[in-house]
């Protein structure tokens, strides 16, 4: 009798930079596929650190060569996925190169392990792609209740609240993915989305962004034109019609292109948008004829545009209108997109992922719709590679001016930006004050919290705007307000007793 073959160990994949939204999502997909996944990062913070902890995936901090050492009874990693934030000089990168450990990028693994042989639907654009991908995934999920073939696999650059996760792996054919235009890895400077070979694309917007890797808007448009050029003739592009840059990018597509927006010529035209009774409502006209009316809890015209784009692509792919309506009516948004983090003594604290003046403007406009009579505070950490640079100073001033009061933190890691390229927050503060919007520059989070503690009143809304951890302000500010509330209650009790 022949001996049984030795049990094969699962493939060990280590993700260097695992706490990035896409990398953490990839970690989940790999684990679902049966791989042994480990990871490392400089620092871990929610929501992705929470998701990784729930999956039982260990995170080594900070980066170190020893993070790639085999654990007792195990071998070292079979493959190391290098995050795009890592470069030469990183100890894990150096060890991988010295020892010729097989390495790859997140986007390449995604294509090889998950997209090959599937229908790839990519949501791309400077703004709105995380929310739009989440909406599209939820539409497919709701449709799968009556047709299981619609149940999607997906990877989203944020935690979709309807799923409580940023990824899903199913045996069905459709894979929905947020297409990031940022570069892939230090050894692959092309955009991630060029690895995804889409069957269909939603293109929400094209603006100058990622000023650390793109020299100008023309450079950004070239990247999106290359994505468009990958869509096969049988494919579909659903593109926003209110942007000349988007029009230029889709102008030479080989596939069908359908436009959505507010113009009379749009294939999918939005009309009669309003926010009432806690709901956004709007009509959609398809090729000039009233098609339907949608309702959802998310505020803002930008979210109605995102929803219409997702609805258009889903309907073109055979999902019934009734399922689309039901999905949008029950859509719960994405973590860190207008997310209510706390409500204390009538004060609402909002967390929003702010990376660009346009995103800040749309966020504050949406909050105005929801809280028309509240004092609106904007608390900004210039952290993204675009906001840290002096490329959109006036646009930033114009966006922040939609708030009633502004607190601005110092530029994140400003020493890494050349003096002549760096945003100077004091100039933004001065311009806001001249324009009539009270604004203050705070040295750190402690100073921001002290300022808010002195001035916040019941009914105020605080929008905290950052694409990073912001030194824990999301937890520290509520803690201070809770402490203030407890002190006030004790004082009232003492006064009554006396």
C-alpha positions, 0 to 999 in steps of 0.5 A: 500500500503506497504512502499518502502524499504529504499534506501540502502547506497553504501558500504563504503570502506576505503583504508589505503595506497591508493596512492600505485599503486595497491591500487589506481587501486583497488580504481578505480575498487571499485568505478566502482562497485558502492562502496563509496571509501575514502582513506588515505596515508602519502603523495600523488604524481603523477601519482596515486594522479592525477588518484585519483583526477580525480576519485573524491576520497578524500585522507586524509593526513597523517595517523590519527585515525580521517580519519576513522570518519564518515562524516556528514550524513554518517556512518564510513567505512564498511571495511578498506583495509590495505595497505602492507606498514602499520604496528602496530603502524600506527594510523589507524591500531590501531583504526581498531584493537581496534574497530574491524572494518572489515579489509582486504588486497588489494589482498583479496578484489581483489580476492573476488570482481573481480577475482572470476568466471573470467579467471585470467591471471597473469603477474609475475616476478622481472622485466617487469611485469607492462609493460608486463601487459599493453601490454597484456591489450592493445592487448586484447583491440585492439582485442575487436574492432572485437570481444567484448568478448576480452575486458579485465578488468585489474589492473596494477601497473602503468598508462598504457598510451593507457588507461590513467589509471591503471585499467578497469572493464568490464562485460567480462570474462578475468581479467588481473592482475600484480602479485606482489611477495611483501607481502600482509599485516602486518597480511598476509605475503605471496605474493599478487599473491597467492590470484589470483589463475591464469588460466595462468601466464607469468613469466618474471624473477626471481631475488633476490629483496625486501631485506626487506622481502626475505632473499635470492634468494632461498626464492624468488624462493619459492614464485614463485614456489608456484605461479606456483603450483596454475596454473591448469592442463588446464592452461598455463605458458609462461616463459622466457628461459634465466634464470636458476631461472625461469627454476627452478621455472617452472620445476615442473608445472602441466600445459603446459609451453612454453618458450620465449627468444633468445635460439634456443630451445625456443617455441617463439624465438626472432631473428634479434632485432634492433632499427632503425628509432625510432622503435624496430623490431624483428622476432619471430620464433614459434617452429622453424618456422618464425611466424611474425615480430613485430615493436613498438616504445619502445626501448630495448631488454627487452621490445621486450621480454616483448612484445613477452611474451604478444603476446604468451599468447594472441595468445594461448588464441585465439587473432588473430596475426593481432590484436597483431601486431596492438596493439604492433605497437600502444603501448604507454608504461607506466607512469614512464617507460622511460617516457619523462617528459620534453624537454627543449632547446634540453635537454631531461628529462626521468623518470624511475621507478628504483628499482633494478640494473637490471632494471637500466641497461636495462633502460640505455641500451635502452636510449643508443639505442635511443640517441646513440650520446647524453651525458647520465646522470643517476640521482639515488635515492636509494629508494627501499628496495633493493637499500637501502641495500648493497646487489647489490653494484657491480651490481649497479656500473656496471649498472650506468657505462653505463651512461656518468655521474652519480649523486647519492642522499643519501639513502632514509630514511637511518636511518631505515636501520642498518649501516652494511646493508645499501648501502653506496653511497660514495663507489658506487661513488668511484668505478664509478670514478675509473672505469672512469665514472664521478660520484658525491654524492649530499646531496639533490635534490637542490644540484642535480639541481644546479649541472645539471644547471651548466653542462647540454647542448643541446643534453644531456639526463637525466635519473631520476631513483627512485621508489618514488617522489624523493622530486619533482625533476621531476617538480623542474628540468624542472622549473629550466631549463625553468627559465634558458632558459627564462633568456638566452632569456632575456639576448640575447634580451637585448644584441641585443637591446643595 
